[in-house]
């Protein structure tokens, strides 16, 4: 059996995105497998926030919901994105929406054209101005609410939602040559060419 045969992965990192494969109706008799696969995925990627894209899933069996609650109880923040009205209503009626976040995270369409040369890469972080020396410093996107050190003067400063909103530039890593790319904010979701290797990439943001 493949490592993960019940879901496919779009992004695997501290914030990860997955979606269930077809035949979710059959998950009821593979609850243990689903829990083991999700737990392994979360552990292998040090995943703190798991986003499950339900764009093509009309409902969730109680067995699946039970597994998601277990993940949440194990310390992983679980989000359901693009949940249908029916799923959202079930989550609200059962009050599971107090433990699992429903439609609070945006996930765009998955790329289905395998022949497309455009590589989709996640936003790596923001370029913030150090309040001490005014030097521009690249700050990881997961440091919101924490402190970052200036790459110039080493002074630490708080990474706030306001400072991220004011950031005019972002950065991402080219998947082909690993070059760190500094981009203007309006270059998100736009096809660009890496200046180092000419690979075509599109930087996407998970809200």
ZIGIBEL-V658775 format. One record per residue. N is the residue number from 1. RES is the residue in one letter. SS is DSSP state (a for helix, b for strand, c for the rest). PSI is psi in whole degrees, 0 to 359 (* if undefined). NEAR is the number of other ideal C-beta (glycine too) atoms within 12 Angstrom. Layout:
BEGIN
n=N res=RES ss=SS psi=PSI near=NEAR
n=N res=RES ss=SS psi=PSI near=NEAR
END
This chain:
BEGIN
n=1 res=X ss=c psi=133 near=9
n=2 res=X ss=c psi=160 near=12
n=3 res=X ss=c psi=316 near=16
n=4 res=X ss=c psi=99 near=25
n=5 res=X ss=c psi=5 near=20
n=6 res=X ss=c psi=350 near=34
n=7 res=X ss=b psi=160 near=36
n=8 res=X ss=b psi=156 near=25
n=9 res=X ss=b psi=134 near=30
n=10 res=X ss=b psi=316 near=28
n=11 res=X ss=b psi=136 near=32
n=12 res=X ss=c psi=104 near=24
n=13 res=X ss=c psi=201 near=28
n=14 res=X ss=c psi=320 near=25
n=15 res=X ss=b psi=115 near=33
n=16 res=X ss=b psi=151 near=38
n=17 res=X ss=b psi=130 near=36
n=18 res=X ss=b psi=170 near=38
n=19 res=X ss=b psi=148 near=30
n=20 res=X ss=b psi=147 near=33
n=21 res=X ss=c psi=177 near=22
n=22 res=X ss=c psi=170 near=14
n=23 res=X ss=c psi=41 near=15
n=24 res=X ss=a psi=339 near=26
n=25 res=X ss=a psi=331 near=17
n=26 res=X ss=a psi=358 near=18
n=27 res=X ss=a psi=338 near=31
n=28 res=X ss=a psi=327 near=20
n=29 res=X ss=a psi=6 near=14
n=30 res=X ss=a psi=33 near=25
n=31 res=X ss=a psi=317 near=23
n=32 res=X ss=a psi=317 near=17
n=33 res=X ss=a psi=316 near=24
n=34 res=X ss=a psi=316 near=34
n=35 res=X ss=a psi=317 near=26
n=36 res=X ss=a psi=317 near=21
n=37 res=X ss=a psi=315 near=29
n=38 res=X ss=a psi=319 near=38
n=39 res=X ss=a psi=319 near=25
n=40 res=X ss=a psi=315 near=21
n=41 res=X ss=a psi=312 near=30
n=42 res=X ss=a psi=317 near=36
n=43 res=X ss=a psi=316 near=19
n=44 res=X ss=a psi=329 near=16
n=45 res=X ss=c psi=10 near=23
n=46 res=X ss=c psi=42 near=17
n=47 res=X ss=c psi=123 near=31
n=48 res=X ss=c psi=336 near=21
n=49 res=X ss=b psi=116 near=32
n=50 res=X ss=b psi=119 near=42
n=51 res=X ss=b psi=122 near=42
n=52 res=X ss=b psi=116 near=46
n=53 res=X ss=b psi=117 near=31
n=54 res=X ss=c psi=24 near=36
n=55 res=X ss=c psi=321 near=24
n=56 res=X ss=c psi=16 near=21
n=57 res=X ss=c psi=120 near=27
n=58 res=X ss=c psi=330 near=18
n=59 res=X ss=c psi=165 near=23
n=60 res=X ss=c psi=123 near=34
n=61 res=X ss=c psi=152 near=24
n=62 res=X ss=a psi=329 near=17
n=63 res=X ss=a psi=322 near=23
n=64 res=X ss=a psi=317 near=37
n=65 res=X ss=a psi=322 near=35
n=66 res=X ss=a psi=320 near=24
n=67 res=X ss=a psi=320 near=36
n=68 res=X ss=a psi=322 near=43
n=69 res=X ss=a psi=320 near=26
n=70 res=X ss=a psi=317 near=24
n=71 res=X ss=a psi=317 near=34
n=72 res=X ss=a psi=318 near=28
n=73 res=X ss=a psi=341 near=16
n=74 res=X ss=c psi=2 near=19
n=75 res=X ss=c psi=3 near=16
n=76 res=X ss=c psi=130 near=33
n=77 res=X ss=b psi=119 near=25
n=78 res=X ss=b psi=130 near=39
n=79 res=X ss=b psi=140 near=35
n=80 res=X ss=b psi=119 near=39
n=81 res=X ss=b psi=148 near=36
n=82 res=X ss=c psi=34 near=27
n=83 res=X ss=c psi=142 near=36
n=84 res=X ss=c psi=167 near=20
n=85 res=X ss=a psi=319 near=15
n=86 res=X ss=a psi=315 near=16
n=87 res=X ss=a psi=315 near=31
n=88 res=X ss=a psi=322 near=25
n=89 res=X ss=a psi=318 near=18
n=90 res=X ss=a psi=317 near=25
n=91 res=X ss=a psi=324 near=32
n=92 res=X ss=a psi=315 near=18
n=93 res=X ss=a psi=320 near=14
n=94 res=X ss=c psi=356 near=20
n=95 res=X ss=c psi=18 near=14
n=96 res=X ss=a psi=343 near=26
n=97 res=X ss=a psi=354 near=25
n=98 res=X ss=a psi=346 near=13
n=99 res=X ss=c psi=330 near=22
n=100 res=X ss=c psi=126 near=39
n=101 res=X ss=b psi=131 near=25
n=102 res=X ss=b psi=121 near=33
n=103 res=X ss=c psi=36 near=26
n=104 res=X ss=c psi=359 near=21
n=105 res=X ss=c psi=134 near=27
n=106 res=X ss=c psi=133 near=19
n=107 res=X ss=c psi=122 near=31
n=108 res=X ss=c psi=174 near=23
n=109 res=X ss=c psi=146 near=17
n=110 res=X ss=c psi=145 near=22
n=111 res=X ss=c psi=122 near=18
n=112 res=X ss=c psi=350 near=13
n=113 res=X ss=c psi=100 near=10
n=114 res=X ss=c psi=341 near=8
n=115 res=X ss=c psi=358 near=7
n=116 res=X ss=c psi=128 near=14
n=117 res=X ss=c psi=353 near=16
n=118 res=X ss=c psi=120 near=23
n=119 res=X ss=b psi=126 near=25
n=120 res=X ss=b psi=127 near=31
n=121 res=X ss=b psi=147 near=36
n=122 res=X ss=b psi=149 near=34
n=123 res=X ss=c psi=134 near=35
n=124 res=X ss=c psi=324 near=35
n=125 res=X ss=b psi=192 near=33
n=126 res=X ss=b psi=153 near=37
n=127 res=X ss=b psi=109 near=33
n=128 res=X ss=b psi=154 near=37
n=129 res=X ss=b psi=126 near=27
n=130 res=X ss=c psi=126 near=26
n=131 res=X ss=c psi=344 near=21
n=132 res=X ss=c psi=308 near=18
n=133 res=X ss=c psi=358 near=16
n=134 res=X ss=c psi=16 near=14
n=135 res=X ss=c psi=142 near=21
n=136 res=X ss=b psi=127 near=21
n=137 res=X ss=b psi=136 near=33
n=138 res=X ss=b psi=122 near=31
n=139 res=X ss=b psi=128 near=35
n=140 res=X ss=b psi=142 near=28
n=141 res=X ss=a psi=341 near=33
n=142 res=X ss=a psi=4 near=24
n=143 res=X ss=a psi=9 near=25
n=144 res=X ss=c psi=129 near=25
n=145 res=X ss=c psi=359 near=15
n=146 res=X ss=c psi=195 near=17
n=147 res=X ss=b psi=146 near=21
n=148 res=X ss=b psi=154 near=32
n=149 res=X ss=b psi=133 near=23
n=150 res=X ss=c psi=135 near=24
n=151 res=X ss=c psi=349 near=22
n=152 res=X ss=c psi=306 near=16
n=153 res=X ss=c psi=355 near=16
n=154 res=X ss=c psi=5 near=15
n=155 res=X ss=c psi=140 near=19
n=156 res=X ss=b psi=143 near=18
n=157 res=X ss=b psi=157 near=26
n=158 res=X ss=b psi=138 near=20
n=159 res=X ss=c psi=105 near=32
n=160 res=X ss=c psi=164 near=20
n=161 res=X ss=a psi=325 near=14
n=162 res=X ss=a psi=318 near=14
n=163 res=X ss=a psi=325 near=26
n=164 res=X ss=a psi=320 near=30
n=165 res=X ss=a psi=326 near=13
n=166 res=X ss=a psi=348 near=16
n=167 res=X ss=c psi=127 near=30
n=168 res=X ss=c psi=346 near=19
n=169 res=X ss=b psi=153 near=28
n=170 res=X ss=b psi=177 near=35
n=171 res=X ss=b psi=156 near=31
n=172 res=X ss=b psi=165 near=38
n=173 res=X ss=b psi=128 near=29
n=174 res=X ss=c psi=127 near=27
n=175 res=X ss=c psi=343 near=23
n=176 res=X ss=c psi=315 near=20
n=177 res=X ss=c psi=0 near=18
n=178 res=X ss=c psi=12 near=15
n=179 res=X ss=c psi=136 near=22
n=180 res=X ss=b psi=119 near=22
n=181 res=X ss=b psi=126 near=33
n=182 res=X ss=b psi=124 near=26
n=183 res=X ss=b psi=152 near=36
n=184 res=X ss=b psi=151 near=18
n=185 res=X ss=a psi=327 near=22
n=186 res=X ss=a psi=4 near=13
n=187 res=X ss=a psi=2 near=23
n=188 res=X ss=c psi=140 near=29
n=189 res=X ss=c psi=24 near=25
n=190 res=X ss=c psi=134 near=20
n=191 res=X ss=b psi=127 near=20
n=192 res=X ss=b psi=167 near=26
n=193 res=X ss=b psi=131 near=22
n=194 res=X ss=c psi=126 near=27
n=195 res=X ss=c psi=343 near=16
n=196 res=X ss=c psi=314 near=16
n=197 res=X ss=c psi=359 near=17
n=198 res=X ss=c psi=11 near=15
n=199 res=X ss=c psi=143 near=25
n=200 res=X ss=b psi=124 near=20
n=201 res=X ss=b psi=162 near=35
n=202 res=X ss=b psi=120 near=29
n=203 res=X ss=b psi=129 near=36
n=204 res=X ss=b psi=149 near=31
n=205 res=X ss=c psi=136 near=30
n=206 res=X ss=c psi=119 near=31
n=207 res=X ss=c psi=* near=22
END
